[in-house]
Amino acid sequence: MNDAFYFPIHRAKAGEIAGVAHLSPRTRTRVRPAFEIQKQRDDDDTPLEEHLSRVAHQLLAAWGSRYPLFADFSQFGPEDRTADGTHCAEFFFRCLRQQSMLGIPMTGPESVRGPGYGYIDAVAGIASEDGRGAALRLPFEEFSASDKVEHAISDSLRALRLEPPSVDLFLDFETLALLPAESRAAPGMAAVRVDVLREYGESGFRNIVICGSSVPDGVNKEYDGSALRVERTEIVAWQSLIENYSKGLIKFGDYGVIHALERDVDGPVRPPARIRLSTAGEHVLWRAARKDYIELSEKVVASQDFDPELAAWGCGVLRLCARYGRGERRSYAMGRARHQYAYRSDGARD
């Protein structure tokens, strides 16, 4: 666990699971993904047990059983249980266990995962049985005030029956757009982090992870055929923090190129063509009309933000789409382009 330095948070949906499946072997040694298990759609009458076991199998196929991963049931409540009364998180980890996967449960404080301690008790039971500890994920509202963060950490550790060396502490800013104005810029984010680290940086947590996302919840039609450029404030603030904090290595996490609070909409959706790149300091979010995937791929590959030397799966597919977007291979390229492709300049999300 201590070898990893990138802790991304993904929704456990087909596209994001497939993206993790294409990480290179070297990248896998440095990445510890967290998957937010998704609830079923209202019109899906598949038994909960079948839904959870299917997700567990998808994660096995994508990630394997060699390296740890986190699983979080933030969309579920203490009352969400299988037909025999087992908490959904306990059932899911039973599936991971049967597949020899190295799962680590993630929770938040009772104020977020309540009411009551049903969810946290389930995580405590999983951690006790598996012996791999747990992750504690605190939202901004909980760690930005000294009285709240003290209670959130001490109460959660007590409920989990764990000491800091068995716990990964996630300080999650979530989407930066919803933060108070003074905390949206890199200096403000770093200042909040320093206050928490001053108190808990030497408490012996297995990992302390700073995460958040500046990806907006959408890109308007005015950008059709072009790109919206957004500063990666979260990574700028993290870089400033690690340069000035000498008491330990603070790890980094984000939400990839997905809006931190993104939720599926009800009913059918016809999304536009979207290609999202991340450079060292920016998210570059391209969009076009749905029919223009191929033309958009060609624009992105020709742009200054595209790194043709990057050995990433998403990078290779974009080049393939652009190269074969014309002529007799067009139908093949169109088929491959019906997905949202993204690559990271640091190789972490490929």
ZAGUKE-566660 format. One record per residue (C-alpha): residue in three letters; x, y, z. Coordinates in steps of 0.25 Angstrom, whole numbers, padded with zeros to 4 digits, always signed. Layout:
<sites>
ALAXYZ...
</sites>
This chain:
<sites>
MET+0000+0000+0000ASN+0011+0010+0003ASP+0017+0008-0011ALA+0005+0015-0017PHE+0004+0030-0019TYR-0009+0031-0027PHE-0022+0028-0021PRO-0033+0031-0032ILE-0048+0030-0028HIS-0057+0023-0039ARG-0071+0020-0040ALA-0072+0005-0042LYS-0079+0006-0056ALA-0075-0002-0068GLY-0067+0010-0075GLU-0059+0013-0063ILE-0056-0001-0059ALA-0052-0004-0074GLY-0042+0008-0073VAL-0035+0002-0061ALA-0034-0011-0068HIS-0025-0004-0078LEU-0015+0002-0068SER-0001-0003-0071PRO+0006-0013-0061ARG+0015-0003-0056THR+0004+0007-0054ARG-0004-0003-0046THR+0008-0004-0036ARG+0006+0011-0033VAL-0009+0012-0033ARG-0019+0008-0023PRO-0033+0011-0028ALA-0046+0013-0020PHE-0059+0009-0026GLU-0072+0015-0022ILE-0082+0003-0024GLN-0094+0008-0031LYS-0109+0006-0028GLN-0118-0001-0038ARG-0127+0008-0046ASP-0141+0009-0042ASP-0146+0000-0053ASP-0136-0011-0051ASP-0142-0022-0043THR-0130-0031-0043PRO-0128-0036-0029LEU-0118-0028-0021GLU-0109-0040-0018GLU-0108-0043-0033HIS-0105-0028-0036LEU-0094-0028-0026SER-0087-0041-0030ARG-0087-0036-0045VAL-0080-0024-0041ALA-0070-0032-0033HIS-0067-0041-0045GLN-0065-0029-0054LEU-0055-0023-0044LEU-0048-0036-0044ALA-0047-0037-0059ALA-0042-0022-0059TRP-0033-0021-0047GLY-0029-0035-0043SER-0025-0040-0030ARG-0011-0036-0029TYR-0012-0022-0023PRO-0022-0016-0013LEU-0034-0007-0017PHE-0044+0000-0009ALA-0059-0001-0009ASP-0069+0009-0004PHE-0084+0008-0003SER-0086+0023-0001GLN-0099+0022-0009PHE-0105+0012+0001GLY-0110+0014+0015PRO-0110+0005+0027GLU-0123-0001+0023ASP-0119-0006+0010ARG-0118-0021+0011THR-0119-0034+0004ALA-0131-0043+0005ASP-0125-0051+0017GLY-0122-0038+0024THR-0107-0037+0021HIS-0102-0022+0019CYS-0099-0020+0004ALA-0085-0017+0007GLU-0083-0030+0015PHE-0089-0038+0004PHE-0080-0030-0007PHE-0067-0033+0001ARG-0072-0048+0002CYS-0071-0048-0013LEU-0058-0041-0013ARG-0053-0051-0003GLN-0057-0063-0011GLN-0050-0057-0023SER-0037-0056-0015MET-0037-0041-0017LEU-0030-0031-0008GLY-0042-0022-0004ILE-0042-0011+0006PRO-0055-0005+0011MET-0057+0010+0011THR-0066+0018+0020GLY-0069+0032+0024PRO-0072+0037+0038GLU-0086+0034+0044SER-0091+0048+0041VAL-0089+0045+0026ARG-0092+0030+0026GLY-0103+0029+0037PRO-0113+0031+0043GLY-0107+0021+0053TYR-0095+0012+0052GLY-0100+0001+0043TYR-0091+0004+0031ILE-0079+0006+0039ASP-0081-0006+0047ALA-0082-0014+0034VAL-0068-0008+0030ALA-0063-0011+0044GLY-0067-0026+0042ILE-0061-0027+0028ALA-0048-0021+0033SER-0047-0030+0045GLU-0049-0042+0036ASP-0040-0039+0025GLY-0029-0032+0033ARG-0026-0021+0023GLY-0031-0009+0031ALA-0041+0001+0025ALA-0041+0015+0018LEU-0048+0027+0025ARG-0053+0037+0015LEU-0056+0051+0020PRO-0063+0061+0012PHE-0059+0076+0012GLU-0070+0080+0022GLU-0064+0070+0032PHE-0049+0073+0032SER-0050+0088+0029ALA-0054+0091+0044SER-0045+0087+0055ASP-0056+0082+0064LYS-0063+0074+0054VAL-0050+0067+0048GLU-0046+0063+0063HIS-0060+0057+0065ALA-0061+0050+0052ILE-0047+0044+0053SER-0048+0039+0067ASP-0062+0034+0067SER-0060+0027+0054LEU-0047+0020+0059ARG-0054+0016+0071ALA-0066+0010+0063LEU-0057+0003+0053ARG-0049-0003+0065LEU-0036+0001+0057GLU-0023+0009+0060PRO-0018+0019+0050PRO-0007+0010+0044SER-0018+0001+0039VAL-0026+0013+0033ASP-0024+0021+0020LEU-0030+0035+0022PHE-0036+0042+0010LEU-0038+0057+0011ASP-0048+0059+0000PHE-0051+0073-0006GLU-0061+0066-0016THR-0065+0076-0026LEU-0057+0089-0025ALA-0069+0097-0031LEU-0077+0095-0018LEU-0066+0100-0008PRO-0066+0113-0002ALA-0060+0124-0011GLU-0047+0125-0002SER-0045+0110-0003ARG-0046+0108-0018ALA-0033+0113-0022ALA-0020+0105-0020PRO-0015+0114-0008GLY-0028+0113-0001MET-0028+0098-0003ALA-0014+0096+0002ALA-0017+0105+0015VAL-0028+0096+0019ARG-0020+0083+0017VAL-0008+0089+0025ASP-0018+0092+0037VAL-0022+0077+0037LEU-0008+0072+0034ARG-0002+0080+0046GLU-0011+0072+0055TYR-0012+0058+0049GLY+0000+0057+0039GLU+0008+0050+0050SER-0003+0041+0055GLY+0002+0029+0048PHE-0009+0027+0037ARG-0005+0017+0027ASN-0007+0027+0016ILE-0013+0041+0016VAL-0019+0044+0002ILE-0023+0058-0003CYS-0034+0057-0013GLY-0044+0066-0021SER-0048+0070-0035SER-0048+0082-0043VAL-0056+0075-0055PRO-0069+0083-0057ASP-0082+0076-0058GLY-0084+0079-0073VAL-0078+0086-0085ASN-0088+0094-0092LYS-0091+0094-0107GLU-0083+0107-0109TYR-0071+0098-0109ASP-0075+0089-0120GLY-0063+0086-0129SER-0054+0092-0118ALA-0049+0090-0104LEU-0052+0096-0090ARG-0039+0097-0082VAL-0040+0096-0067GLU-0028+0097-0058ARG-0026+0085-0050THR-0026+0093-0037GLU-0026+0080-0028ILE-0012+0075-0034VAL-0006+0090-0033ALA-0010+0090-0018TRP-0005+0076-0016GLN+0009+0080-0022SER+0010+0092-0014LEU+0007+0084-0001ILE+0017+0073-0003GLU+0028+0084-0006ASN+0025+0090+0007TYR+0021+0079+0016SER+0033+0071+0020LYS+0027+0061+0031GLY+0023+0050+0021LEU+0018+0047+0007ILE+0004+0052+0005LYS-0003+0044-0006PHE-0012+0049-0017GLY-0026+0045-0022ASP-0036+0051-0032TYR-0048+0046-0040GLY-0041+0044-0053VAL-0048+0052-0064ILE-0062+0051-0058HIS-0070+0061-0050ALA-0068+0057-0035LEU-0083+0057-0032GLU-0088+0051-0045ARG-0101+0043-0045ASP-0108+0036-0056VAL-0121+0043-0061ASP-0134+0035-0063GLY-0138+0031-0076PRO-0130+0030-0090VAL-0119+0039-0092ARG-0111+0043-0105PRO-0098+0049-0101PRO-0090+0057-0110ALA-0076+0054-0115ARG-0067+0056-0103ILE-0052+0054-0102ARG-0045+0058-0089LEU-0030+0060-0088SER-0022+0063-0075THR-0008+0070-0076ALA+0001+0074-0065GLY-0007+0086-0061GLU-0021+0086-0068HIS-0033+0078-0072VAL-0035+0080-0087LEU-0050+0076-0090TRP-0053+0074-0104ARG-0068+0072-0109ALA-0075+0072-0123ALA-0088+0068-0128ARG-0091+0053-0126LYS-0089+0050-0141ASP-0075+0056-0141TYR-0067+0047-0133ILE-0057+0044-0144GLU-0054+0059-0147LEU-0053+0062-0133SER-0043+0051-0131GLU-0035+0057-0143LYS-0035+0071-0136VAL-0030+0065-0123VAL-0019+0057-0128ALA-0014+0069-0136SER-0015+0078-0124GLN-0003+0083-0116ASP-0009+0076-0103PHE-0008+0062-0109ASP+0005+0055-0106PRO+0008+0045-0117GLU+0019+0038-0109LEU+0010+0035-0098ALA+0009+0019-0096ALA-0006+0019-0092TRP-0018+0011-0097GLY-0027+0023-0098CYS-0016+0031-0106GLY-0014+0019-0116VAL-0029+0018-0118LEU-0030+0033-0121ARG-0019+0032-0131LEU-0026+0019-0137CYS-0039+0027-0139ALA-0032+0039-0145ARG-0024+0030-0155TYR-0035+0022-0160GLY-0046+0032-0159ARG-0047+0034-0174GLY-0048+0024-0185GLU-0052+0009-0184ARG-0048+0007-0169ARG-0058+0018-0165SER-0068+0008-0160TYR-0058+0001-0151ALA-0053+0015-0145MET-0067+0019-0143GLY-0070+0007-0135ARG-0057+0009-0126ALA-0061+0023-0124ARG-0074+0021-0118HIS-0068+0022-0104GLN-0062+0034-0096TYR-0047+0033-0097ALA-0037+0040-0088TYR-0022+0039-0085ARG-0014+0045-0074SER+0000+0052-0077ASP+0005+0045-0064GLY+0001+0031-0069ALA-0008+0029-0057ARG-0021+0028-0064ASP-0018+0021-0077
</sites>
